[in-house]
Every structure is written in structure tokens, then in C-alpha cells.
């Protein structure tokens, strides 16, 4: 995150009541922040002034109250920090970081020593000019916030902070929600957010909110600054809320007659009950305030905000009255909680359990309003880890009772990834893509072990579901925006692209046909440009860009959209930010934008051809295609794309038998690449598959050195696997054991993988290690899941039971099918089924011959697979059963 530009201030509301975490002066949080004194607190957090010992600066430390430590409050803190990454401005408090230390959760922010507007108002009304100056600066802050498509939702005096120099800072973004994604509106299922005295009518009613809601809250605050009282002061909280909903605000001149008419009109327009009668934006209100005028309000329409009644009144009572109202009138559902080992429970407003769902966790649900003006529902894949059919069944549930209202069968794109098991896990997002007030649902499917992923769009209004994006790497939906200026939203996806150098990738996808369009006859599916996942992808992929190799700062929402400047910003762990225009281009270039896009597309086209030829074993013809791709990428000025194309070219050199030239190329690429360790893995794997085992071992080791961070790039267990397999093929088992211990010292969190490979080496040496205690899960690499079955076979036991487990593993495996078929043949032979045994063993051997040039684990096991097939052929020819120890 960006560092502070000033050493000014943060404050909060008046000190709240109730137990809280108390930090004494001199105590240190997170080994870095030394507490100086307490600045204030509210119902949510306590704020301290602290010294940042590392940067030698004063900061405000906002610490979560101990009695409010819940998933919701943690989410609020993270939202506040995430907002600061996308929004910064002169009149917005800067948030630096979020941290967790010894159970304490905190935000670090700039410090404001002038107190809050709430404290200033305790002394009575303000002078007119002071009130206008503060209002103008708050409006400037809201302009910045709204330009990033955020609504603050809690504008009030306690969140307006004053510096000693008189500047104004708007703080506490914890209630702000971006107007994209699944958090677009406050629904009947949400708690009533905001401070009730300053709530807009639509926010109190649980209706959609937009920037005009913040303007209403600002109007209440301006009324209070000018008069010393609120526009609707009831005898109770309910009375105040009813005043906001039933009555227009009184003329501010009733309480301060000397105010000019233009100011009274401006306050009246800010406080209009109907959003449409207010200013359309903070910028419009600021323009009138600066010009000392109040422009004409829009004409009054026939449709007015209805008086409180029925469900709306009950919602209000649920927010301010005793819990009994919630139990018998208001919507009962509040939130979901995870029950360890037993799925999910739905919790009511009174804390009671409404229903349970053992098949899914809370992250398997998303709230959505599937049709305009209908109440929100819960949408889920109830068995995300079940069969492919269950994982592709979307269920719509009543939040109050868990009853399934509708089931939708979603399209399965597993067939687009030949050779990969159909084991995909879903994630859900709900977003209103066409602005009709109803959400569409995006279900992203990611392979549980390997790189394939795809996304299905469900359009409830017309009942259509379709595949919209297919990717090499786990790409996730990150937002939607009108990138082409035609009024239609394009989808943005981001993730790590495993097949393009383990760089991150950002995709812009055009919906073809547009959302809810039943007239258009064109159909297209977008895919990452490394492969031809769909014959009709050309018109759907607007652009695809490779980004830094680092991990995203926020995996759930990696990128944000700046509609004001037509930019897309992606944040990374190391504070690296990728800034792209809506056309997918970044840094300046002497080439026209159109030519850059065309050259990038030509580079991708040649890249796909080179990849296809190399995968098919035609390395000689893959070389010129890679060279052409390199020329186009160099013309674009895209260093990461050039890096990946050069790596592909070097792989083709090795596969074509030009090993020395290929190694030299890899060495030159690794010298300057930001992905040095992944370049080393590419070199090691290419040499390994070419049978050049000694240099392969050297490159595997090199990949664990410079650039070998466990937080970026390829998973480090893959380096260990490659090195162990290569050394075992060379018969250097003792050296392999030493390398395992060295690896564990570098990456202690890989101990489970290390133990599995220790047993593998003992097995290769002819020993019989125990199968028990091996930490192998359904999401473990295929080779380890297969090897556990081999250990069970070596340890004896029921051949029939083991055969059933092998047959169950086959459809779940993507990269160990030859080994599993070989083991299946061995078991069938022991069960005296020689014809079936030989058929399985031969099938495994033929598949192993094909895959040994692309799969290092199969390459290492090829000898065993060949020997088993040959022996079973001899046994069948002789009519004898295999010996028990053979």
C-alpha cells in the first residue's frame, strides 16, 4: 500500500460502552506499533495513537473491540482496507495496512488531531461559512469515493474528521460497498446499516442505495451544522426513522431565519425523500454550493416513495424495536455460519438456528435478487465436492427456512480439457449485469488439483445458462464494466495462468449474445489465448494481458475499475500495481493502440500454433511458429509475453534435440526474467522429458534458488518431485534423500510432500514402507494419490478391496492414469483374471508411451509399467497365476 503523505489524523465516534480490548501506553502491537494514547472509540473499534517503529512515524491504530470479534466485523475491517487500495484523495482518510497479531486485529491509518465534527457540534451550531466549507470538502471526498463506484453509507458527523489546519477528512469506510459484484444493495436479509439519525429513506427501507443516499445523509448533517438539531427529531429512534420516511424535512430557515434562500433550497434538495428529486451526484451539489445557488429540482413524478406500511414498517421495527418484532413479522434470516464437520447453519436475527445444510459451507452460498423487485434469495451449489452432476446443480433457497425453491442444471465444460478428471469445485458471484434490478449468477469452476477452470453464467430472467469463459489457470470473476462504450457490461477475470509462465492474467470478456438477449443468433465462448478452447471464441475475448508473477493482494477481488479515468487497477502482495486502460494496454508506446492490439493477437495466434505442435511431438515445426510469436510480442513491447514465448522456444529447442542451444537459451532467459525459478523448472522439465537427467537435476536445484519464493510462481513441491524422480531414474537414491532434507529446510511447510517422497525412495530401493500416516487428500497431486495405493499393494491385504479403490481413483485422476491402469492389471492378475489383467496393463503401457514425453512422473515409472505388462503377457501365455511375491 502507499505510504502516508502527511502525519495528520484519524478519529472515531465518542467512546462506546461495553468491554473492549484495552491497550496501555507503551505496549506494542504486532512487534511494530507502540501505543501512545487512546484517540477514541465506537461500537465497533477503539482507535489509539501509536508510533510505527519501522517507519518512525505516528499512525492511528484502529483495533477491533474484543467483544465484537466476529466474522462480520472482520469482514468490515477488510472491506475498509480494500477500499483504501482503490480510493485515495485529499479529503479521505488514508488507510495504510491491516494486520493480525496475537489475536488482535487492527488497521493502521493516518492520524488526525483536530477531533471530529461530532465533537465540534457538541458546542452548538456552526457559523454559516464554516458549515459550507466543511460541506464542500465532504462533497469533494464523496466525489472521489463515488468516482470509484463506492457508496459510503454512513456519512455522519462522527466520521467527518478535522485537522488542526481546518481541513476535512471523511473516514470509516467500513460500511462502504462497491456498486459492482454481490454487495450492491442493503436487502431485507441484511442488518440495518448506518446510523439511524442520518439514514436515507431508501436505506432504512432496505432498498437499493446509490450515491444519492450519501447526499441525503450529508443533507442531514448540513441541517445539523446550521441549526444545532436534526431535521426529524422524534421522541424515540422509531419516531426519528418514521420522520425520515413520512415527512419532508422542514425548511432550515424555520430554525435560522437569516439563512439565504439559495442555501435553504440546497438543503431541501439534499433532503428530498425521493432519490430522483435530489442532486444526481456529489459533483452537481458541489457546483451549486460553490456558485451559491440551488438548481431546479427534477419535476415531481407521480410515483412517490410510499408511506411506511406493511413489510417496510416491519423492517424498521426489526431494526429498532425489541427482538420480539423480528421473531414474528420481519424476515427471520440474518446470516450463515460454518459448523465444523457439519456444513452450514442459517442464523436468525435473534441468534436462533433456522435450518442446517450439511453438504455445503457458507462460501458455497451467495445472496441474489434474481428478479427485479423480488426479495433476495440464497443461491448455492449444495454439494460442491460431490459428483459432477451435483457440482453442476444450482439451487435457489428460501433464506428463512432453507427450502429449495428451484434447481438449475448448469453446463459442464470438463470435456474442453481432454485428459483431466471431471473434478471441479464451484465459487459463486451475483451481479446485476444489465442494470434491470435483478442479479445474474456467475459460477466459476476450478479443478481441484490442476490448472483448468471455466465460468458459467446463469440468467434467471430468461432461464438461460451458458459457458462464458475457459481458462488455463484458476481465473476468477473480478468485476464488470462497460469497456467498449456501448452500454453493455463486459466481464473481467483474473488469476494465475499456469500454461503461460505462471504469470498472472487479466481477461476482458464480451458476452455474446448480450445478457438476457434472446434475439441475437451469434454464440461465442471466450478462452485464454494459449489454446483453442472454443472454435467460436474470437468475438468474445476482448483482450488478455499477462501481469506480474506475484500473488494478488485480494484473491476474491484482484482488480478494481476506475470508470472516471477508464482504468483497471490490479493489486499484488508486494505493492506492485498493474494499471490497464479499458483497451487492455498499459505502458506508453510509439505504436498506435490499434497496431499494438493487432500484433498482440498475432503473437497469441502463433503462440497457440507453437504450443499445439510441441504438444503433438512436432518440435521442429514448433520452432518457427515460436520465433514468429516472439517477433510479434517484441513489437508490442510486452516483456512478459516475450518472456513466455522465449521459454516456449527454448523448450522446443530441447525437444528437437538441440539440447546445448536450448540450455543456453534458458540460461539467458533466467538471467533477466522476473520468473527465474519458473524458467528453471521449464528447463529442468524439458531436459527430463528428453532423457537428459543430469542437467535436469541441476536445473531443478537452480529453481529452488534465486526467485524460488514459496509465495509466487509454481508450487515448490513440483521441483522436489522432479528432482526425486530424476535422481531415482539415475539410481542416485541416497543423494535424493539428502536433497529432500535440504528442501524441507528451505520450505518447512512442505513436510507432508517430503515424507511421501521419502517413502517413494525406500519403495524404489525395494523396501516396503508403511502406507499408514501418509498425508494424502483428494486434492493432493495425482502421483501421490496413486503412490499411496502402490504402498497399500506392497503391504498386502485384500486385493479385491484395493482394486475397488483403484477403479474409484481412475476417474478422479488426470496425470496418473497409466500408473493406475498398470496397478489395476497387477491386481486383476492376483485375482486370477488374466485376460482383464493383460488388457488393463497393456492399456496403461500404451498410454504411458504417449505421456512419457509430457509427464515426468510417467517417464520415471515407465520401466515398471513396461515390466508389469510384459510379465502379465508371459503369465497369460503360460496359463499360470502370478506368484504372490512377483
N, C-alpha and C positions, 0 to 999 in steps of 0.2 A: 504494500500500500504506500501511497505517497506520504512523505513526512510532512510535518506542520510548517506553515509559512509564518505563523505568529506564535506567541506564547500566551495568547489570551484564552478564553474561558468556557466553561460549561457549568450549568446549574440544573437543578431539578425542582420539583414541587416542594411544598412545605413538608417537613418531616412527617412521615407516616407513623401510624401506630402499629403495635404488634411486634413480635420477636423478629430480630434481624441479626445478621452476621455483623458483629462489632469488631472493627479493626483499630487497635490502639496506635497512636502516633509512634513512629519508629519501626513498626512491624513491616515485613517485606512480603509482597505477594509475587509468586512466580519467580522468586530469586532475582527480581529485577526492579520492582516498583516499591519504593519506600514511602509509607504513609506519612503525610504531614498533618493534615487535619480533615475534618468532615465538612463538605460543602452543603450537603442537603440530602433529601431522600424523598421517595414517594411510595406508593403501594407496591411498586414493582422492584425497585432497586435503591441502593444507597450510593451516593457519589462522594468520593474522597479526593482531596488534592494529594498528589504523590510526585515523587522525584523518580524519573526514569534514569536509573543508574548507568545504563549503557549509552544513552544519547545525551545525558546530562541536561535534561530539560524537565520543566514542570508539565504534568499531564493531569487530567481528571480521570479517575479510575471509577467506573460505574460497576458496582458489584451487585450481583443478583442477591436479593434478600433470601436468607436461608429458609424462611417459611414459605417462599414462593418458588422453590426449586422444583419445577415440573417441566415435562416435555414442551408444553405450550410456551412457558416463559423462556426456555432455552431457544425455542424457535423464534420468539420475538427478538431476542438479542442477536441471533444470527442474521435475521432479516435486517436489523438495524445496521449491522456491519456490512452486509451485502449491498445495501442501498448506498452506503458511503463509497463503495468501489465504483459505482456508476455515476454518482451525482456529487459534484463539489461546486461551491460558489461562495462568494463573499459573505452572503447572509445565511449560510447553512453551517452548522457546527461540523467541524472536521472530526471524523472518527478514524483512528489510526489502525486499530487491531482488535481482535478478540482472542481471549486466552482462557485456558482451564488449568488450574494448578491446585493440587491437594483438595479437590472437590469444590474449589471456589471458581465460579465463572465470572468473567469480567470483560468490560470494554475499556479501551484507552482512548481518550478524546482530548481535544484542546481545552484549556481551562479558561473560563470567563469569570472575571472577578467583580463584575458590576451588578450581580444579582439578577432576578427575573422580573418581568413585567408584573407578575402576580404580587411580588413584594412591593413594587413601586405603587401599585393600585391600592395597597393597604392604607396609603396616606391620602386617598381621595382621588377625584377626577384630575386629569392632566390638562395642561394648557393646550389650546387648540393646535398650535403649531407643533408641539411635541407629539401629540397624538397622531397628527398627519405624517410627521417624519417617521415615526415608528411603523405606521401602517404602510407607508411607501416601501420601507425596507423589508417588511414581511412579504409584501407583494412581489418584490424582486426575488426573494428567496423562493416563493411559490412558483414564479415564472421558471426558475431553474429546475425546480422539482418536477413541475408539470411537463416541461420540455422533454424530460426523460420518461414520461408516461407513468409517473407516480402520483398518487393522491396521499396527502399526509394523514388525513382522517382524525387528527387530534390537535388541531390548531386551538390553542388556549393560552392565556397569559403565563401559566407555569412553564410553557415550552417556548416562550419568547425571552431570550437572554440578552442582557445589556452589558456591553463592555464599558470599561471606565472612560473610554473616549466617546461614548454615546452611540456607538454602532449597535446594530441589532442582529442577533443570530437566532435562527429557527432551529430548534433541537428536537430530540426524541422522535426518531423515525421508526420506532418500534411498532407503530400501528400502520405505517405506510405500506401500501400494497401496489405492486405494478399492475398496470391495466392490461397485461397480457397473461397468458397461462391460466392456471386453475384458481387464481386468487382475485378474480375480477370484481367480486361483489360481496357484500355482507348479506348472508342469507338467514332464513329463519333458524337454520341449524347453528349459526354462529352465536357466540355471546354478543351482547350489545356493546360494541366497542366505542371508544371515545369517552369524553367527559360529558355527562348528560346536559349540563347547562349550555354547552356550546355545540350540541349535535344539530346537524341539518335535519329537516323533517324526513327526507328520504332515507337518511342513515338511521334514524330512530325507527322507521318502519321496516328496516331490513331490505330496502330496495337497492337498486344499483346506485353506486356513487361514482362521481367523476370530479374533475377539478372544481366544478361549481359548488360542490359540497364544502370544500375548503373555504371558498369565498363567503359562504353563509356563516361559517364559524368565525371568519375574520370580521364579518359584519357585527356579530355579537360582541366580539372583543373591542371593536371600534366604538360601538354604542357604550360599552362599559367605560372605556377610556374617557369618553366625552361627558358622561353623566354620573359615573361612580356607581351605577346599578346595571342590572341585566334587563334586556327588553321584555322578558317574560319571567317575572319573579312570582312563582306560586308558593303556597304555604307548605308544599311538600315536593319531593322530586317528581312525583307523578303529575302534580299540578304544573310544574315548570315544563315538563315534556308536552303536556296537553296544550299549553300555551303556544309552543313552537308549531304544533300540528294544526290547531284550530283557528288561530288568530294571526292576522298580520301584525308585524311589530308596530308599536306606537311611534309617532313622529318624535325624533330625538329632540326637537325644539320644545316639546312639552316640558322637558326637564332642564333645558338650557336654551331659552328663547333667543339669545343673541347670536346663535349659530347661523351662518349664511344658508340661503335656500339650496344652493348647489350641493353643499355638504349634507344637508338633510335628505336630499334626493339620492345622493350617492349611497348613504347608509340604507335608505329604504330599498334601493335596488339590490344591494348586497344581501339584505334580509328577506327578499321575496320568498314566499313559501314554495312557489313553483320554480324549479331549476331553470326552466326556459325563460323566466322573467328576470333572472339575474344577469350579471355580466357573463359573456360567453367564455372569458378567460381572465386570468390574473393580469395579463398584459393590457387588456382593454380597460380593466378597472384602474390600473396604474396610470394609463394615459389620461383618463378623466380626472384622477386625483391630481396629477401633475399640472393639468390645464385648468384646474379649479372649476370643473364643470361636471355635470351629470348627464350623459347622453340619454336619449329617449329609450325607455324600456320597450321590449318587443310587445306587439299588440296582445291583449289578453285573449287567450283561446277559450273555447267552450269547455275543453277538458281541463278541469282543475284538480288539484290534489284533494282527494276525498277527505271528508272529516273522519276523525278516528272512529272506527267501529269494527265490530266482528273480530277477525283474526289479527288485524293491526293493533287494536286495543289490547288484545290478549298478549301480543308480543311485547308491548310496552310494559304491561303488568308483570310479565315474566322477568323483565329486566330490573324493575324497581320494587316490586311487591314481594311479600314473603314467598318462600318456595312452594307453598300450597297452590298458588296460581299456576306454577309451572307444572305441577303434577296433574292437574285436571283439565286445563284448557290449552296451554301453549304446546307447540311441538316438543316432544319429550327428548329427542336425541340431542346430545351435546358433543360427544367425541368418541373416538375409538382408542382402546388401549390394548397392548400386547400382553397375552397371558403366556409366560414362558412354558413351552411344551404343549400348549393347548390353544394356539391360534389367537383369536381376537375376541374382545368383548366390546359391545356398544354400551356406553355410559350415558345415563340421563342427566338432566340438569341438577337433579337432587343427589347425584352420585350413585344412583341405583343402576344395577346391570339390567339392561333392556333385553339383550339377546347375545348369543355367542356364535362364533363361526370358527370351528376348529381347523378348517382347511387353509386359512389364509391369515397373513399378518396385516397390520394396519397399512403398510406400504402397498398392499395389493388393492387398496380402495382409493377412489377419487370422488370428490363431490362434483356434481354437474347438474346444471339445469338443462335438460335435454330438449325442452321446447320452450319458446318464449312464454313468459307469464305463468309458467307452471312451477310448483315448488321444487327445490333441488332434491336429488336422489343420490344414492351411493351406487357407483359403478365399480365392478370388480371382476377379476378372474379368480374364481373361488378356489381353484386347485392349480395354482401356478406351477407346482412341481409334479403334477400328475401326468397322465397320459397326454400325447399330443392333442387329442380331441378335447380333453378337459382344459388344457392350457390355451386353447383357441375358442373357448366358450366365454362370452362376455355376459355377465349377469347384472341386471338392474334391480336394486333392492330398496325397499321402503326403509328409511333410516330409523323409524320408530320401532319397528317390530322385526326387521331382518327378512321379511317375506320377499321372495324373488318375484318381481313384477313382470320381468321379461328376460328371455335368453336370446342371444345373438351368436350365431356361429361365424367366426372370423376366418378369413382366408389364411392358409398355411403356405408360407414361401420356402419351406425347407428344401423342396425339390430344386430350387435355384442354386443349391450348394451341394453338388454331387459328392458323395463320399463322406459327408458329415451326418452324424446321427441326428435324428429329429428330437433334440433335447434343448428347447429354448425356454427361457424364463421371461415373463412379461413385466413391463412397467407401464403405468397409465398416466396420461395427462388429459385435462379437459380445457378447451379454449374455444371461445366464440370467434370463428374464423371469418364469418361474413357479416358480423355486426347485427344479426337479427334478434339478439337477446337470448338465443339458445346455444348451448355448447355443442361442439363436436368432440369426439373422443379419439385420442391417438394412443395406440397400444404398440409400444416398442418391444420387439423380441430380440433377446441377446442369447447366443449359445452359451450354455453353462460352463463349457470348458474352453472352446476355441473362439476364433475371431468373427464368425458370421453374425450378422444382425439385420433386421428389417423392421419396418414400421407399417402398421395397418391403420387406416383412417376409417372410423365409423361415423356416418352422417345420420343421426336419429330422425331428422325431419323427413327424409325421403327413404330411410331404411336401407341405405347402401353402405357396403363395406368394401374396401379395396386396398391393395398394397400400394404405397406411395414412395417408399424409399428402401433400397437394398444396399448394404454396406459391407466392406471388408474392414472389420473393426467395430467395436461396440459404440456406435454413434447414437446419441440421444437427442430428442427434440429439445430445443433450447429457446424457441420463440417464433413469432410470426410477425411479418411486416410487409407492407406494400413496397416492394423493391423496384418495381418497374413503372410505378406511377399510374397504373390503370385502375386503382381502387380495389384490387384483389390481393389478398394476403398470400405471400409465399412462405413456405416453412423453412426454418433454419435448424440444422442438425450439427452436432459437434461431437467429436470423440477421437480416440487413438486409431490410426489406420495401420493395422498390423502388416498389411501387404504392401504398404508404400513407405517402408523405412521406419515404422513406429513413430513417425511424426504425428502430431495431431492434425485433424482435418475438419474443415468447416464447409458445409454444403448448403446451398440455397436451392430449394426445390419448388418448381411451379406445379400447381395442382392442375392436372389435365385429365378429365374436364374440371372446371372450377367447382368449388364446394357447392353442393345442393343443385347443381346444374344437370338436368336430365335431357337437355336438348342436344348438347354437343355430342358428336359421334367420335371425336378423337379420344384415344386412350393411350396413356403413357405412364411408365414407371421409371423413376429416377434411380440411378445407381452410382456408386463411387467409380471414378474413371479408370481404375486398374483392371476392370473386367467387364465383359458384356453380359450383365445380369439380365437384361431385358432387351429384346430387339426393338422396343419402342421407347427407349429412354432418351432419345435425342432432344425432344422438345420439353422434357420435364426437368432436366438438370440445368438450372440457370448457370451455376458455376460451382467449382470445387477448389479449395485453396488449402495447401499444407501450411500448418502453423508450427510453433516451437515444439520441441521434444518434451518439454516439461509437462507435468500433470496440471489439469485445470484446477483453479482455486476452489471452484464450486462445481462438483461433478453433476449436480442436478440442473443447474442453470449456468453453463460455462460462459455464455455470451449475452451481452445486453445490446439493445438497439437504441441509438440516438437518432430520433426522427427529425429533430431540428437540423442537424448537420449531415444527415443521411450517412451515418457511420454505424458500424458494428464493432463493438469492443469485446475482446475475449481476455479474461484474466487468468493468470497462471501462478503457481506456488511461489516462484522466485520473483514476483512482482513484474514479470515480463507481460506486456500487454500487446496483443495483436489488434491493430486498427485497420479495418477494411471499409472501403466505400460500398454503397449498395450494389455496385457493379462487380464486387469481389476483388478489386485491385487495391494495392496498398501503397508502396513507396512510389515517389515520382519517377517518371521515365521520359526520355526524349521521344519514345514511340507513342503514337496516338493510342487511346484506350482501346479502340476497336481492333487495331492491329495486335495489341498485346493479348486480347482475348482470343483472337483467331490463332495466334501462334501457340498459346497455351492449349487450345483444343487440339491443334495438330500434334503437339507434344504428347498429349494424352492418347491420341489415336495410335501413334507409333509405339507408345509405351504398352498399350494393350496388345498390339501385334507381337512385340518382342516377348512379352510375358507368355502369350499363347504358344509361341514357337518353342520357347525354352521349356515350358511345362510338358510339351509333346515330345521332347528329346531332340529337337532340331536346333541345337545351339549355333550351328554355322550360319543359318539364315536369321537367327535371332540377333546376331551381332550387328548387321547393317540397320535393322529396324531400331535397335537401341541407339546407334550412332545418330540416326535421323532425329530420334526423340531428343537426344542431347543438344543438337543444333537448335531445335525449336525452343527448348527450355532456356538455353543460354540467351536467345534473342528476347525472351520475355523478361529476363533479369530475375528469375525466381530461383534463388540459391538452393532452397530445399528441394524443389523439383529436380534441379540439376544434380544435386547430391544423390537422390534416389535413382535417377536414370543412370548415372555413372556406376552406381553399385550393381544395378542390373546388368550393365555392360561387362563389368568385371566378373560377375557370376557366369555370364555366357562364355567369356574367355576360358575360364577354368573348365566348364562343361565341354567346350570344344577341344580340350586337350592342350590348350596354350597356358599351362599352369604357371610357368615363371612370369609371363606377361600379366596374367591375372593377379598373382600375388603382388606384383609391383604396383598394379593399378589400385588394389585395395590399400596398400601402404600409403600411397599418395592421397587417396580419399580420406583415410583415417587421420592423416596429419592435420587437416584443416576442418574436418566435419564436427559440428556440434553433437553428432550422434556417433562419436568414435567407438564406443563399446558395441553398438549395433552393427557398425561396419565390420568390426572384428568378428562378430557372430556370423554375419553373411559370408565372410571369407572362410571361417572355420567350417561352416556347414557345406559350402561349395566344395572345399577340398576333401572333406569327409566323404561326401557322396561320390566324389571322383576317385576314391580309394587312396588319396594322399593323406594317410593317417598321421604321420609325424608332424608335418606342418599344420595340420588341422588342430592338433593338441596345442601347439604354440599359439595359434590364433584364439582358441577358446580361453586360454590363460590371459592373453592380452585383453580380451573383452571384459575381464573382471578387474582390470587396472584402470587406466585413465578413462574417465567418463562412465565408469561402471556403477553409478549410483543405483541404489535399490528403489529409488523413488521416481525413476523416469526410464522410459525405454522398455526393452524386452525383459520379461521376468527372469530373474537371475538363476533360478533352478534349471533353466534350459541350458545355460552354459555348463553347469555341473553335469547334467545328463549327457550332453555331447562329449565332454571330456572323459567321463567314466566309460561311456560306450566305446569311444575310440581307443582308449588305453586297454580296455578289455579285449577288443579285437586284436590289439598288438601283443596281448598276453602279459602286459605290464600291470598286473593286479596290485602288487604292493605299492607301486607308485600311485595308482589310482586311489588307494586307501589314504595315502598321505595327502593327496590333493583334496579329498573330502574333508579332512580335518582343517586344512588351510582355508577351505571355502567357508566352513562353519565359523571360523574366527573372523572372517570378513562380514558374513551375513548370518548372525545368530538366529534370526527369525526363520531360517530355512532348515532348522534342525530335523523336522519331520521328513523332508526330502532327503537329507543327508543319511538318516537312518535307513530309509528304503534302499538307497544305493549301496550302503554298507552290506546289506543282506544280499543285494544283487551280486556283488563281487564274491561273496562267500559261495553263493549258488553257482557262479561261473567256475569257481575253484573246485567244485564237486562236493561241497558240504551241503547240509540240509538245514538251513536256518529255520527258526520257528516263524509261522505266519502270524501268530498272535502278537498284538502290540504294534503292528504296523498302522500308522495313522493315514488311512486311505478313505476318502469320502467320495460321494457320487460326482463331486466337482473336481476331484483330483485328476491329474493328467492320465490319459488313456493307458499309457505304458505302465504306470504304477498300478492301476486297477487290474490290468492283465497280469502283471508280475505277482500280485497277491494271490491270484488263482494258481499260478505256477507253484508258488510256495505251498499252497494247500495240497496240490497234487503230490509234491515231493514229500510231504509229511504223511501221506497215506490218508485213509478214511474212506468214506462212501464215494465210489466213482459215479454212481447214479446221481447223488445229490450235487456233486461238483459239476457234472455235466449240465444239470438244470441251471446252475448259476452261470456257467459259461454261455449257454444259449440265451439267458436273460441279459448278459452283458453285451452280446454281439450287436443288437440294435442300438445300444447306448454308446457304442464306440465309434470314433471317427478315424483314429490313426493306429489302432492295434488290431484291426480285423484279421490280417494274415496270421499274427501270432495266436489269436483266439481260435481261428479255424484249425491251426496246427494242433493246439492243445485239445480241441474238440475231437480231432481224429485220433489222438492218443487215447483219450478216454473211451471212445467208442470201441477201439481195439481191445482195451482191457475188459470191456463189457461183452466181448465176443460178437461184435457186429462188424466183421471185416470189410464188407462192401461199402457200408456207410463210412467206416473209418478211413478207408483209402480215398473215397470221394472228397471228404472234408479236408484231408491232408493235402491232396493234390490241388484243390481249390485254393487253400492257403498258400501253397508254394507258388502257383501261378500268379496270384495277387502279390506275393512278396517280391517276385521278379520285377513286376511292374513298379512297385512302390519303393524298391530299394534305391532307386535313383533320385527319389524325392523325400524319403523318410529315413533319418539316421537310425532310429530305433529298429526299424525293419532291416536296414542294412546290417546292423550289428547282430540281429537274430537270424539272418538268412541261412547261416550254416546249420543251426538247429532245425529250422523249418525244413530245409532240404533233406537232412539226415532222417527226420521222422517220416517224411513222405516216402523216401527210398526204403526204409525198414518196413513200413506198413505194406508196401508193394511186395517185398520179399515174403512177408508173413502170409499175405493173401495167396500168393502163388504157391506156397507150401501147404496152405490149409491149416497152419498151426496158429495158436493164440500167442500174443506177445508174452514174453517172460515177465514175471512180476517185477523184476528189477531192471528191466531193459529200458 
